[in-house]
Amino acid sequence: MKESVCIIGSGNWGSAVGKIVAENVSKHPGLFYPDVRQWVFEEDYQGEKLTTVINRERENPKYLPGIKFPPNLHAVPDLVKASRDASVLIFVLPHQFVREVCEIMKDHISPTAKAISLIKGLEIKPEKVTLFSEEISKKLGIRVSALSGANIADEVAQERFCETTIGSQAKEDGELFYRLFHTDYFKVNVIRDYVGVELCGALKNVVAVGAGISDGLGYTEYVALCVSNL
């Protein structure tokens, strides 16, 4: 049975991911239906609807200008219409909208669908730390994997070499997502530890900020020397 793919989100990172996914769907016609639906939060762009511009110009001029999309990627402004009957859901939207989006979707998706979260960060409260893959799984009642890496959307879209990691409890889901995301320039590694993938994906940003501060203060060589002596 072929898989039908829907991408939830269309910002800078979501648009870069849409390009990869649409290209890979075409490379595996025996595994996926050819068309990829991408839910786009409808906005005005220079007097037109953003979805109209994306579908006509084959690019997202507001969030990823200059990068052309494959012809099988279709922007859809209606979340329910975009996700209905999809067997693969790719979540790549700002974390603050996750619960609201899942509430809208929950009665309209297949109970056998599988999903992957590309959402960056964690929700941290005094009583607990929430992984967004687990929050999506709880809200929708489906299996959810996670993808994270030191990936910058513009570099990925420009096909500059990058690496990323997918964490998937189910082996078959990991293999499916590998086919959806792996390319010659976007190298994918698949592991079972989805929790580690999400935690490290959030912590790397803290390290990056610290490294930037150290570099700005002129401490980079000192920090490197200290680390090398540990």
Disulfide bonds with the S-S distance in Angstrom:
none
